Amino acid sequence: MKEDLKQEGPRSMKWERNGELAQKDLSDLIARLKNVENEGNSSELSRLSAKSNKKD
């Protein structure tokens, strides 16, 4: 995972006018966090991801 971050390099996240993180950036952030978190936190992140995807 750390190798992926080094190759892509840092970038700014985009925010919506309503103050929420842009859907793509939120999905990307959740996916990255799921790769490094323990199983309990990862399952909670999966739940959050499913909830955020319903906004589409």
N, C-alpha and C positions, 0 to 999 in steps of 0.2 A: 504494500500500500504506500509506504513512504516513497518508493521509487516512482510510483505513478504521480505523486504530488510534485516531485522534483522535475519530472519530464514536462508536466503541463505548466508549471510555474504559477505564481500567484495571479489572481485576477479579482476584480471588484464584483461584488454581488449586486444584483439589480433589485431595487425596491419599488413597489407599486405606490400609486398616489395615496392609497388607503393606509400606508405604513407597513403593509405585509411584504414579506420577501417574495420575489417573483417565483412563480410555480416551478420553473425549470431549476432555478437555483436552490429552492427548497428541496426538491426531489434529489438533486445532486448532493446536497449537504447531508440529507438523511442517509443516502446510500453510502457515502464515505464514512459516516459515523457508525453505521451498522457493521462495517468491516473491521473497526478497531475496538468496539465496545464489547463487554462481556455478554453472555447469552441473555441474562435478564434484561439488561438495557437494550439489547438488540431487538428483543421481542416487543418492547415498548416503542422503539423507533419504527418497527414494522407497522404497529397499530397507528402511529402518527402518520406514517407514509400513506397508509390506506385512507385515512381521514382526509389528508391533504389532496389526494388524487380525486376525491369525490367532488371537489370544487370545480373541476373542469366542466 
